[in-house]
Amino acid sequence: MKSINLFALAALIVAWSCQPQKAKEETKGEVAEVPEPSLTKVWESDTTIMTPESVIFYEADSTLYVSCIGAEPPDAKDGDGYIAKLSPTDGAIIDPMWVSGLHAPKGLGILDGKLYVTNIDDIWEIDIASGEVLNTYPVEGASFLNDIDISADGDIFITDSGTDKVHMLKDGVLSTVLESSEFNRPNGLFHMGDKMFMSTSGSGNFYEINTNDWTYKVVTDSIFGGDGVELTGVDYLVSSWMGEVYYVTANGDKTLMLDTKETANAADIDYVEETGTVYVPTFFGNQVVAYKLNK
């Protein structure tokens, strides 16, 4: 009788001890749902800026600088392009024509208090404090200079969508660092360490470039009309000029977060990590729209 009771007690203990373990294992097996990244509109500017192509936030004066192509086509040397200044908090126009006389300004980059702007076949260097044009750098053979990005070392990289080249401006000297017809209209750039990431408007490929030996590989594809590239954590935001913004993970998975193709373009975006804000110039929509990144 005693032996039977001990056996029963042992069985109960084993059964009791297994139940929490089973529940724990079941909990481990559950896959928590992770919400997809998305964008929520915060504000939009008025429509008085003409064909905004690129936007950049300058922390030192808490201002958005916007390149505006003007009324004529984006390859017209007409002198009606300009840079506008906007408020980053509500999109109010601070100065509608801060610097004028450009042809078709596009990509923007900031280094040591100076704004660098692509201008079809040359690069303008503008002192932000005064608005004075300090230098212009003609790029021999260029036909459609597009985006600019600047490395931590102060090297300025520029794409030429018309010639499938990437140029570098270093200490006032221009050189070509990369060229391939495979790109088919290189556009947006983001430089980070010994890598640079590039969108393409023709092929739709999003590239990772090794800046030590200038080899490259495709991270993801089918972002046709690729335009602006920004970093968020270890992942990327890539805009498509047609009116899309994608979230691209480090391993190449992509999520479409914004689709305004029916109403507006999405040109060369900027992203401010501290506020989680994505600024989207709408090109023919004649606005800049701010979105909150949810991820």
N, C-alpha and C positions, 0 to 999 in steps of 0.2 A: 504493500500500500504506500509506504514511504517512497519507494523508488518511482512509483507511478506519479506521485505528486511532484517530485523533483523534476521528472521529465516534462510534466505539463508546465511547471513554472519556467523551465528553461525555454520551452517552445514559445511561451508568452513573451519572455524577454527578447528573444530573437525577433519575433514578429513586431514588437513595439519599436525596437531599435531600427528596423528596416524602413518603417513608414516615413520618418522624417527624411531619410536619405533618398527615398524614392521621390518625395516632393521636391527635394533639393535638385535632384537630377532633372526632374521635369522642368523646374524653373530655369536651370541652365540651358535646357534645350529650346526654350522660348526665344524667338528672335524679336527684339524690340524694334518697333517701326521708327525709322529715322525720316523726318520730314524732308522733302526735296527742297533745295534752295529756291527762293522766290524773291520777287521785287514788289515793294509797295510804294506807290507814288506819294511823294511828300509835297512837292510844289512844281509849278511850271512857270517859266518866265513869260512875258508878253511876246508878241510876234513882231517886234520892231527891229530885231537883229536879222540881217540878211544872209541866209545860207551859212549858218554856223557849222564848222567842220570839226573843230577840236576844242576841248576845254581842259584847263588845268587849274588846280587849286594851289595857291601860294600861301603857305602857313604864316609867313612873316608879316603879311598885311591882311590876312584873312579875306582874300579876294579870289574870285574866279576870273581867269583870263580866257577869252573866247576868240578864236580865229574865225573871221567872217569873210567868205569868198566874195560876197557882193551879188550884184544882179546878173552878171555875165557868167558864161560857162566856167568850170573849174580849171580850164587850161588857157583861159584868155588873159593876155598880158595887157590889161586895161587900166590898171591903177585904181580900181574902185574897191579893193579889198581893205580890210581894217581889223584892228583888235578892239574888242569891247571888254568892259569890266562889269562884273555882276556880283551881287551879294550871294554868298554860299548858303545863307540861311533861308532866304525867301525868293531868290531869283530877281530881285529888284535891279534895274539897270543903274549902275553907279556912274559909268561914263560910256555912252553909246559908241564913241569913236575915239578911243584913247590914243591910238596910233593909226594913221591912215596912209594911203598912197601905196599899199601893197597891191600885187596883182591878184593872186588867188591863194592867200595864206591857208596852210593846213596844219601840219604837226607842230606841237609846242613842247618845249623843254625848258627847265629853269636850272641855272647853275650860277652860284655866287652872285645872286641879285640881278642876274641878267636873263631875259627871256629870249630863247632862240626859236625862230619861226621859219618853216620851209615856205618858199615862194616861187613855185614852178621850177626854176632852174638856179636859184641861189638861196642862201640862208641869211636871215637878218638876225643881228644881235642887238637887243634893245635893253637899255638900262631901265630897270623897273622903277626906281625911285624918281627919275626925271622924265621918262618916256622918250628919251633921246635915242636915236638910232646910232649905235656906236660903230658898227661894221656891217658890211655885206660880203658874203663869201660866194662867188660864182662857182658853180659845179660844172666843169667841162663836160659837154655831151648830155647833160641831164634834160629830161623832157617832162617829168611829172613827179618832182620831189614830194614825198608824202609825210610819213610819220617821223618823229624824232624821239629818241630816248637817250638818257645820259647815265653813264656808269658812275659808280662810287668814286672812281679815279678821275672823273671829269672828262672822259672820252665821250664825244657826241656822235651817236649813230643815226644815220638817215637812210630811209628807203627811197628808191626811185622806182615807182610803179611802172613807168614807161620804158625802162631799160633793164628791168629785172636785176638791179644792183642794190647792194648795201654799201654806203660810204661811211667813212669816219672822219670827223673833224677833231684834230688833236693839236693843241697849242697853235691854232690858226692855220694848220696845214691839212689839206684834204687828201684822202686816199680811198681807193676802192678795196674793201675787205672781202667781199663776197659777190658772186655773180652766177646766176643759173636760170636758163629759160624754163627749167622745171618749176620754179616758183610761180610763174605766170601772175605777175603784178603783186610783188611783195608790198605789204602795207604796215600794219601795226607792229611795234616793237616793245619789248620789256626786257631790260638788262638786269641780271642778278648774278653776282659772283663771276664765275667763269662760264656762265651760260647766258644765252639770249633767246627769247621766245618771239616768234614772228607769225602773224596772220597773213593770209594771202587772199586777195580779192578775186583772182582768176581761178586758181586750182582748188581753192577752198581748204587747203591743208593748213594745219597749225603746227609749226616746226619748233623743235628745240635745237639750238645751235651751240656748239662748243666753240667758245671764243679763243681757246688756246690753239686749235688747229683748223678751225672753221669748217669742221664736218657738221653734218646736220641729220636729223631724223624726224619723221612725222609722228607727232603725239596723238593727233586725231585728225579726222578729215570731215568733209561735207559742211564746213562753215563757209559757204560761198558768199562773196562780198565781204570777206573778213576785214575788219577795220581795227578798232582799238583793242589793246591788250593790257590788263591790269592784274596784279597779284593780290590774292586774299588768302592769308595763311600759306599753305603749300599748294593751293589751287589757283585757278585763273578765271578771270572774266574776259570774254571775247565778244565783241560786238560784230554784227553783220550790217553793212551799210543799208541793206534793204529794209531794216527795221527789226532786228532781233538782237538779243543779248543772251549769251550762253554762259553757264557755269561749267568749267572744264576741270575735272580732277587731275591730280598729278599723274594718275595712270591712264588718262585719256578718255574717261567716261564723261559724257556731256549731257547737260540738262538745259532745255530751252526755258528761260525765265521770262522773257519779254518778246512779244510778237506784235509790232505795230505797223506791219507792212501795209495795211489798208489805209493808214492815216499819216504815218511819218517814218522817216529814216532813223537809223541809229548809227551815227558816225563815230568819231574818235573819242571814246569815253574816258573819264577819270574816276578813280575810286579813292576815298579817304577812309582808311582802316579805322581811325580813331572814332569816327562818327558812324561808320557803316553805311556811308552814302555813296551812291553811284550817280554821276552826272552824265547825262546823255544829250549831246547836241543832235538836233533833229534835221539838220541840213535843209531840205526844201520845206520843212515844217516851220522854219524860222523861230525856233525856240530852243532853250535848254530845259530839260526836265530832270528833276532830282528824285531818286528812288532810295528807299531803305532796303538794304540787303538782309534777307532773313535766311539763316543757314544753321 
